[in-house]
């Protein structure tokens, strides 16, 4: 319904930003990452929004860019994950980092977010892994060199080999994702080890 808001930033609070547009202040619930990127008070700001309609409330959620908004929508599509948990996860991780956690199955990293337990984190990984694991899906969150490993079998084999060598799946996926997926498994491992 409301795609974005552009106006004067009039208030910042814990998890909240207020943007005044045409004399009306719109209260947007938001992430810590978005709050850090906003301009100074009384300056022009833009937030990409999501309107959550409930029986007893209309809540507006605002994000600094479309990547974070896309992540938010993906998260709330998971059964058992509400807007509050989604904001908590995106306050702990950038969209690229979140995509990496899901693609690599790093449940422990997702549980760092306040209010997100192991069962919810496992459900997020289970339900979103197919949507976030390929390069095309990762492009929705930004530059695929930001860390999501390629869907190619060579890259996946290299990540598995690095995990056997003692690296975490997140670190291994991040390093292998920066390598050319058309290389051989051995070459990807060598390049990844240099990165690590």
N, C-alpha and C positions, 0 to 999 in steps of 0.2 A: 504494500500500500504506500508506504513512505520509503522511497529509495535512498535518499540521503538528506542531510541537513547542512546548510551552509549559513553561518551567521556569526554573531559575536559570542565568544566564550565568556560566560558571566559567572560560572561557579564550577569548582572542582572539589569533590569530596572523595571519600573512600569508595571506589568502585562506581563513581557517578560523575558525569559531566553535564552541565547545563548550557545549551546553545540557544541564544535568543534570535529568533527569526521573525521579523515583522511585528515586534512587540510582544511575542509569545515565547516564553522560556520552555524549551523541550528538555525534560530530564531524561538522560540516556544512561542506562546501566552499561558499564564498560569494563575492560580489562586493565590490569596494571600496565601492560605494554602500550596500550593506546594512550593512557593518561600521561605516560612519559613522553610521547611523541607530540602531544598537543602544544600549541603555541602558548604564549603568556596570556594571562587574564586580559579581557577587553580587546583581544585581537580576533581577527577573522579565522574561523576554523570550519572544517568539513568533517562530518562523520557519515559513514555508510551504515544504514540502519536496518533493523529487523523488528517488526511489530509482533509481539506475542499476545494473542488474544485469549483471555481466560474468561470464565463466567463472571468473576468478580473484579477483574482488572484488565487494563490495557498497558502492557509494559513495553517500553521502547529500549532497544539495545543498540548501542552505537560503536562503530569500529573505525580505526584510522584508515584501513584500506580494505579492498574487496577480498584479499587473501584471508584475512582474519574473519571476515564475515562468512566466507565459504566454509572455513573450518568450523565456525560456530554452528552453521546449518547442518553440517555433517554430524557433529557431535550430538545435537539435540534430536537427530533422526535415530539415534541408538536407543533402544528400549531401556528405560531406567535412568537415562541421563537427561536432566532438566537444564534450563538456562543457567541456574546458579552453578552447577557442576561444570558446565561448559565454559563459563567465564573463569572459574577457578583454574581449569586446565590451561586456558589460553593466557592466563596471567603468569603462569609458570613457564610456558614454552611459546616460542614464536610459531607461526604456521608451518614453517619449514622443519623446525625441530619436532613439532607434533607429528608431521607426516613421517619423519624418520622413525620416531618411536613406534608408530603403528606398523610401518612397513617392516621394521626389524623385530616386532613382537616384544618390545621392551616395556613390559607391564610395570616393572619397578619404577621406571622414570615417570609414568603416568600417575602413580600413587603419591608422588611428591606434592601434588595439588591438594589443597585443603578440601576435605570432604569426599575425596575419591579413594575408595578402598580397593582391595585386590580384585574382588568379584566384578565391580564396575569396570575397572581397568581391563580385565580379561575380556569382558563383553565388548568393550570399545574396540580392542584389537581384533577380536573374532569377527565383528560385524563390519568393520571398516577396512580390514586388510586388503580385500580385493579392490576396493575403491581407491586406495591410496598407494598401492605397491608399484604400479607402472609409471613410466616416465611421463606419459600423457596426463595422468591424474596429478602427478607431482607438479606439472607445469601450471596447474591451477593455483598452486600455492607459491609459485615463484620459480626461480632459476633451478633447474633440476641438478645443477652442479652443487646446489646447497646441501646435498647429502642423501637424498633418497636413492637407494640403489636401483639400477636398471632392472627391468623385468627379464633381461637376457639370462640364460642358464649359466653363461661364463661368469658373470658378475655374482650370481647367487652362489655358485660353487666357490668362488674366491672368498666371499663373505664367510661361508661355512668353514673354509680352511683357516681363515684368520681367527675365527672363534675357537677352533681346536688349538690354535697356537696360544690362546689365553686372552685375547682381546675381547672386549664386550661386543655384543651384536650391534649396538648403536655406533660405537667407534668404528667397527669393521665396515658397517654399511656406509657410514659417512665417508671413509677413505675410498672404498671401492666405487662409490657413486661419483667420485671426482675423476675416475679413470675412464678411458675410452672402452666402452662395452664391446667393441668389435675385436679387441685384443684377445690373445689366448688367456686361459685361466692363470697360467704361470706368470705372464706379463702383468696381469691385473694385480696378482698377489705381490709381485716385486714393487710395483708402483705404490700400492697401498702401504706396504711396509715402510717405504721412504716417507710417505705422508705421516704415518703414525710415529 
